Amino acid sequence: MKRFLALALIAAPLLGGCGLHPLYEGGSHAAVSQGLDDVDVPAIAGQQGWLMRNALNDRMHPTGNREGTKRFRLDVRLDDKLEGLGLLANDTVGRERRTLRARYQLVDTSSGEILLDATAGSDAGIDVVSSEYATVAAEQSALENLTRVVADRIVTTLAIRLRKGDVGAAGGAAPDKDSPAPERQR
């Protein structure tokens, strides 16, 4: 036990110098929180868009500050696909996959400059059962869950860029064309 305690005391100062800092260090007064609070999310078409806009606003404006003129605008276009997989012996679909992809652009409202251009997405498998109601309910639940996952990825990307100072700096940042491979949700 004494040996472990001595090792912990030696290692503690070394870990402090690693350069890692919490993303939201400083709470609601942090640059990341204030930057996210300064992003307007305009209406997005369709039910998927309504869900996505609400999810984004809930994550970026937890205190409810959604009114007023914002410095940035987040334009989001969604692609929602539902495809049948796994044909059964009676030629019916036994499994579906729902895929939600979002292409989003962070725009400086004063200049119209695109500061960030990226994509985020996820997919989920759905079992098709004999009850049509249950299948429709599962498809809707998958959409709601995917919306939250994709919104989290978008906000995380924005927060990281705000933390680095890549967004909103003088002259802005070069558009980000990275399209990370989406992770499968199970």
Contacts in CASP RR format, 6 or more apart in sequence:
PFRMAT RR
TARGET T0000
AUTHOR 0000-0000-0000
METHOD contacts of the structure
MODEL  1
MKRFLALALIAAPLLGGCGLHPLYEGGSHAAVSQGLDDVDVPAIAGQQGW
LMRNALNDRMHPTGNREGTKRFRLDVRLDDKLEGLGLLANDTVGRERRTL
RARYQLVDTSSGEILLDATAGSDAGIDVVSSEYATVAAEQSALENLTRVV
ADRIVTTLAIRLRKGDVGAAGGAAPDKDSPAPERQR
23 32 0 8 1.000
23 159 0 8 1.000
23 160 0 8 1.000
23 163 0 8 1.000
24 30 0 8 1.000
24 32 0 8 1.000
24 33 0 8 1.000
24 159 0 8 1.000
26 33 0 8 1.000
27 33 0 8 1.000
28 34 0 8 1.000
28 63 0 8 1.000
31 162 0 8 1.000
31 163 0 8 1.000
31 165 0 8 1.000
32 159 0 8 1.000
32 162 0 8 1.000
32 163 0 8 1.000
35 71 0 8 1.000
35 72 0 8 1.000
35 162 0 8 1.000
36 59 0 8 1.000
36 60 0 8 1.000
36 61 0 8 1.000
36 155 0 8 1.000
36 158 0 8 1.000
36 159 0 8 1.000
36 162 0 8 1.000
37 60 0 8 1.000
37 61 0 8 1.000
37 63 0 8 1.000
37 65 0 8 1.000
38 70 0 8 1.000
38 71 0 8 1.000
38 72 0 8 1.000
39 60 0 8 1.000
39 70 0 8 1.000
39 71 0 8 1.000
39 72 0 8 1.000
39 73 0 8 1.000
39 74 0 8 1.000
39 106 0 8 1.000
39 158 0 8 1.000
40 66 0 8 1.000
40 70 0 8 1.000
40 72 0 8 1.000
40 73 0 8 1.000
40 74 0 8 1.000
40 109 0 8 1.000
41 53 0 8 1.000
41 56 0 8 1.000
41 57 0 8 1.000
41 60 0 8 1.000
41 73 0 8 1.000
41 74 0 8 1.000
41 76 0 8 1.000
42 53 0 8 1.000
42 73 0 8 1.000
42 74 0 8 1.000
42 75 0 8 1.000
43 49 0 8 1.000
43 50 0 8 1.000
43 53 0 8 1.000
44 50 0 8 1.000
44 52 0 8 1.000
44 53 0 8 1.000
44 76 0 8 1.000
44 77 0 8 1.000
44 78 0 8 1.000
45 78 0 8 1.000
47 143 0 8 1.000
48 78 0 8 1.000
48 80 0 8 1.000
48 100 0 8 1.000
48 143 0 8 1.000
48 147 0 8 1.000
49 76 0 8 1.000
49 78 0 8 1.000
51 143 0 8 1.000
51 144 0 8 1.000
51 147 0 8 1.000
52 76 0 8 1.000
52 78 0 8 1.000
52 102 0 8 1.000
52 147 0 8 1.000
52 150 0 8 1.000
52 151 0 8 1.000
53 76 0 8 1.000
55 147 0 8 1.000
55 148 0 8 1.000
55 150 0 8 1.000
55 151 0 8 1.000
56 74 0 8 1.000
56 76 0 8 1.000
56 151 0 8 1.000
56 154 0 8 1.000
56 155 0 8 1.000
57 64 0 8 1.000
57 66 0 8 1.000
58 151 0 8 1.000
59 151 0 8 1.000
59 152 0 8 1.000
59 155 0 8 1.000
60 155 0 8 1.000
60 158 0 8 1.000
69 109 0 8 1.000
70 109 0 8 1.000
71 108 0 8 1.000
71 109 0 8 1.000
71 110 0 8 1.000
71 168 0 8 1.000
72 106 0 8 1.000
72 107 0 8 1.000
72 108 0 8 1.000
72 109 0 8 1.000
72 115 0 8 1.000
72 167 0 8 1.000
72 168 0 8 1.000
73 106 0 8 1.000
73 107 0 8 1.000
73 109 0 8 1.000
74 104 0 8 1.000
74 105 0 8 1.000
74 106 0 8 1.000
74 107 0 8 1.000
74 154 0 8 1.000
74 158 0 8 1.000
75 104 0 8 1.000
75 105 0 8 1.000
75 107 0 8 1.000
76 102 0 8 1.000
76 103 0 8 1.000
76 104 0 8 1.000
76 154 0 8 1.000
77 102 0 8 1.000
77 103 0 8 1.000
77 104 0 8 1.000
78 100 0 8 1.000
78 101 0 8 1.000
78 102 0 8 1.000
79 99 0 8 1.000
79 100 0 8 1.000
79 101 0 8 1.000
79 102 0 8 1.000
79 103 0 8 1.000
80 98 0 8 1.000
80 99 0 8 1.000
80 100 0 8 1.000
80 101 0 8 1.000
80 143 0 8 1.000
81 97 0 8 1.000
81 98 0 8 1.000
81 99 0 8 1.000
82 96 0 8 1.000
82 97 0 8 1.000
82 98 0 8 1.000
82 99 0 8 1.000
82 139 0 8 1.000
83 96 0 8 1.000
83 97 0 8 1.000
83 99 0 8 1.000
84 93 0 8 1.000
84 94 0 8 1.000
84 95 0 8 1.000
84 96 0 8 1.000
84 97 0 8 1.000
84 128 0 8 1.000
85 93 0 8 1.000
85 94 0 8 1.000
85 95 0 8 1.000
85 96 0 8 1.000
85 97 0 8 1.000
86 93 0 8 1.000
86 94 0 8 1.000
86 95 0 8 1.000
87 93 0 8 1.000
87 94 0 8 1.000
88 94 0 8 1.000
92 128 0 8 1.000
93 128 0 8 1.000
94 127 0 8 1.000
94 128 0 8 1.000
95 125 0 8 1.000
95 126 0 8 1.000
95 127 0 8 1.000
95 128 0 8 1.000
96 125 0 8 1.000
96 126 0 8 1.000
96 128 0 8 1.000
96 135 0 8 1.000
96 139 0 8 1.000
97 123 0 8 1.000
97 124 0 8 1.000
97 125 0 8 1.000
97 126 0 8 1.000
98 123 0 8 1.000
98 124 0 8 1.000
98 125 0 8 1.000
98 126 0 8 1.000
98 139 0 8 1.000
98 142 0 8 1.000
98 143 0 8 1.000
98 146 0 8 1.000
99 121 0 8 1.000
99 122 0 8 1.000
99 123 0 8 1.000
99 146 0 8 1.000
100 121 0 8 1.000
100 122 0 8 1.000
100 123 0 8 1.000
100 143 0 8 1.000
100 146 0 8 1.000
100 147 0 8 1.000
100 150 0 8 1.000
101 119 0 8 1.000
101 120 0 8 1.000
101 121 0 8 1.000
101 150 0 8 1.000
101 182 0 8 1.000
102 119 0 8 1.000
102 120 0 8 1.000
102 121 0 8 1.000
102 150 0 8 1.000
102 154 0 8 1.000
103 117 0 8 1.000
103 118 0 8 1.000
103 119 0 8 1.000
104 116 0 8 1.000
104 117 0 8 1.000
104 118 0 8 1.000
104 119 0 8 1.000
104 120 0 8 1.000
104 154 0 8 1.000
105 114 0 8 1.000
105 116 0 8 1.000
105 117 0 8 1.000
105 175 0 8 1.000
106 114 0 8 1.000
106 115 0 8 1.000
106 116 0 8 1.000
106 117 0 8 1.000
106 158 0 8 1.000
106 161 0 8 1.000
106 167 0 8 1.000
107 113 0 8 1.000
107 114 0 8 1.000
107 115 0 8 1.000
108 115 0 8 1.000
108 168 0 8 1.000
108 172 0 8 1.000
113 171 0 8 1.000
113 172 0 8 1.000
114 175 0 8 1.000
115 166 0 8 1.000
115 167 0 8 1.000
115 168 0 8 1.000
115 172 0 8 1.000
115 173 0 8 1.000
115 175 0 8 1.000
116 157 0 8 1.000
116 158 0 8 1.000
116 161 0 8 1.000
116 166 0 8 1.000
116 167 0 8 1.000
116 173 0 8 1.000
116 175 0 8 1.000
116 176 0 8 1.000
117 175 0 8 1.000
117 176 0 8 1.000
117 177 0 8 1.000
118 157 0 8 1.000
118 176 0 8 1.000
118 177 0 8 1.000
118 178 0 8 1.000
118 179 0 8 1.000
119 179 0 8 1.000
119 180 0 8 1.000
120 150 0 8 1.000
120 153 0 8 1.000
120 154 0 8 1.000
120 157 0 8 1.000
120 180 0 8 1.000
120 182 0 8 1.000
121 146 0 8 1.000
121 149 0 8 1.000
121 150 0 8 1.000
121 153 0 8 1.000
121 182 0 8 1.000
122 146 0 8 1.000
122 149 0 8 1.000
122 150 0 8 1.000
122 153 0 8 1.000
122 182 0 8 1.000
122 183 0 8 1.000
122 184 0 8 1.000
122 185 0 8 1.000
123 146 0 8 1.000
123 182 0 8 1.000
123 184 0 8 1.000
123 185 0 8 1.000
124 142 0 8 1.000
124 145 0 8 1.000
124 146 0 8 1.000
124 185 0 8 1.000
124 186 0 8 1.000
125 142 0 8 1.000
125 185 0 8 1.000
125 186 0 8 1.000
126 135 0 8 1.000
126 138 0 8 1.000
126 139 0 8 1.000
126 142 0 8 1.000
127 138 0 8 1.000
128 135 0 8 1.000
129 135 0 8 1.000
129 138 0 8 1.000
145 185 0 8 1.000
146 185 0 8 1.000
149 185 0 8 1.000
158 167 0 8 1.000
161 167 0 8 1.000
161 173 0 8 1.000
161 176 0 8 1.000
166 172 0 8 1.000
166 173 0 8 1.000
167 173 0 8 1.000
END
